[in-house]
Amino acid sequence: MVNPNVQGKKYPATNPYLVGREKIREFAHAVKSTNPINLDVFAAQAAGYNDVVAPPTFAVVIQERSLATVLGDPEADIDFSRVVHGDQRFIHARPIVAGDELVSVLEVASVKTLGAHSMVTFETKIYAEGDELVCTAISTLVVRGGE
Amino acid sequence: MTHINIAALEVGQVIGTTEFLLTRDSLVRYAGASGDFNPIHYRDDVAKSVGLDGVLAHGMLTMGAAVQVAVDWVGDAGKVVDYGVRFTKPVFVDAQDGAVLIVTGKIGEIDAENREVRIDLTATFNETAVLGKAQARVRV
C-alpha cells in the first residue's frame, strides 16, 4: 500500500540531462519513427529547429529519472515489482531538441486507494536552462496490493 | 514539409493506418533506448514468475509507435503538443513471430482558431484494443 501522506510531496530537481543527437536517433528508431525531423539535422533545421527533435514520448527518459527517486523513497513505500503503468500523458510547451539540458521536478499529484490497490499520479515538470518549462509529464502507476 | 489545409478536414476522417511489427529485437532496442530494463520485457521466465503469459511490450513502446501515425500525417514530430494514452491491455510478443500492432488515426476534433487538430488513435493487437483514450493534439 502506497503511503497516502506523500500526496503533494515534491522531489528535488534531478541532475541536468544533456539531450544528445544520437540518443534522439536511437530513441526514434526504437519507437519506429521514420520522421526526418527526428533523424536528419538538415531536415530539422529546414523546419526551423536548431537540431534533431525528440519523438513526442522521449520525455519519458527524463521522467524516469525523477520516478527513480520516488521509487527509492522509503516514505512513499512503492513496491516496484507490483507496479503497472496505468496511463501517461505529455504536454509540450515546445519540443525537446538535441542540445537541451533538462532537469525535472516531480510532485506526487494524488494517491488513491481502490480496494487492495493504490493508484499514484505523478506530475513531472521538465525544464530547460533558465527555468523554461518544456514539458509536463503526467503518469499514473497502479500498485497492486499484496495477496 | 506536409501542408495541411485545415478547412478541408472533417471530424471522423481517417488520416492513416500503420502496421508495426514488434519483435523481441524491438523490445531489447526500446529497453536500451529508454533505459527501461524491466526483465518482463525480455525474459519469459521472469514474465511467467509474476503471472504473465509471457514477455510483453513496454507500454511506452506501444505509445511511442502509435503516435507515429499522427507524426507521419503532420510531417513534423515537433508539432505534437499534447499526447496521452491509457494502457488497457498487454501486447504479448512471441519469441519467433513477434506481435503485430495495427494503429489507425482519425480526426477527433478541429480547432481552426488555434490551428490544432486532435487525432484519436486506436491500437489493436490480436483484434483487441490495447490503448484507451489515445489522443494526440497536433499543431497544423
Contacts between the chains, C-beta under 8 A, distances in Angstrom:
chain1	res1	chain2	res2	distance
A	23	B	33	7.8
A	26	B	32	7.4
A	26	B	33	4.7
A	27	B	33	4.5
A	27	B	34	6.9
A	28	B	77	7.9
A	29	B	29	7.0
A	29	B	33	7.3
A	30	B	26	7.5
A	30	B	29	4.8
A	30	B	30	4.4
A	30	B	32	7.4
A	30	B	33	3.6
A	30	B	34	6.9
A	30	B	61	7.2
A	30	B	64	7.4
A	31	B	30	7.1
A	31	B	33	7.9
A	31	B	61	6.6
A	31	B	64	3.2
A	31	B	65	5.4
A	31	B	67	8.0
A	31	B	68	6.8
A	32	B	20	5.4
A	32	B	26	7.7
A	32	B	64	7.7
A	32	B	65	4.7
A	32	B	68	5.9
A	33	B	68	5.5
A	33	B	71	6.7
A	33	B	77	6.8
A	34	B	68	7.6
A	34	B	72	7.4
A	35	B	68	7.3
A	35	B	71	5.1
A	35	B	72	6.8
A	35	B	75	7.4
A	35	B	76	7.2
A	35	B	77	4.8
A	37	B	75	7.8
A	37	B	76	5.1
A	37	B	77	4.9
A	37	B	78	6.0
A	38	B	77	5.2
A	46	B	1	7.7
A	47	B	1	6.3
A	47	B	76	5.7
A	47	B	78	7.2
A	49	B	78	6.4
A	53	B	76	7.7
A	53	B	77	5.3
A	53	B	78	4.3
A	54	B	77	7.5
A	55	B	64	6.1
A	55	B	67	7.5
A	55	B	68	8.0
A	55	B	71	7.5
A	55	B	77	5.5
A	56	B	64	7.7
A	56	B	67	5.1
A	56	B	71	7.1
A	56	B	77	6.2
A	56	B	80	4.0
A	56	B	83	5.0
A	56	B	136	7.2
A	57	B	60	6.2
A	57	B	63	5.6
A	57	B	64	4.2
A	57	B	67	6.6
A	57	B	83	7.1
A	60	B	34	6.3
A	60	B	60	5.4
A	61	B	34	6.0
A	61	B	35	6.2
A	64	B	34	7.5
A	64	B	35	6.0
A	64	B	36	7.0
A	81	B	50	7.1
A	84	B	87	7.6
A	85	B	59	4.6
A	85	B	60	7.3
A	85	B	87	5.2
A	86	B	86	6.8
A	86	B	87	6.3
A	87	B	84	6.8
A	87	B	85	6.5
A	87	B	86	4.3
A	87	B	87	6.5
A	87	B	133	7.9
A	88	B	59	7.4
A	88	B	60	7.0
A	88	B	63	6.2
A	88	B	84	6.6
A	88	B	85	6.1
A	88	B	87	7.6
A	89	B	82	7.3
A	89	B	83	6.8
A	89	B	84	3.2
A	89	B	85	7.7
A	90	B	82	7.2
A	90	B	83	5.4
A	90	B	84	7.3
A	91	B	81	7.2
A	91	B	82	4.9
A	92	B	80	7.1
A	92	B	81	5.2
A	92	B	82	7.0
A	94	B	78	7.8
A	95	B	77	7.0
A	95	B	78	3.6
A	97	B	78	7.9
A	138	B	84	7.5
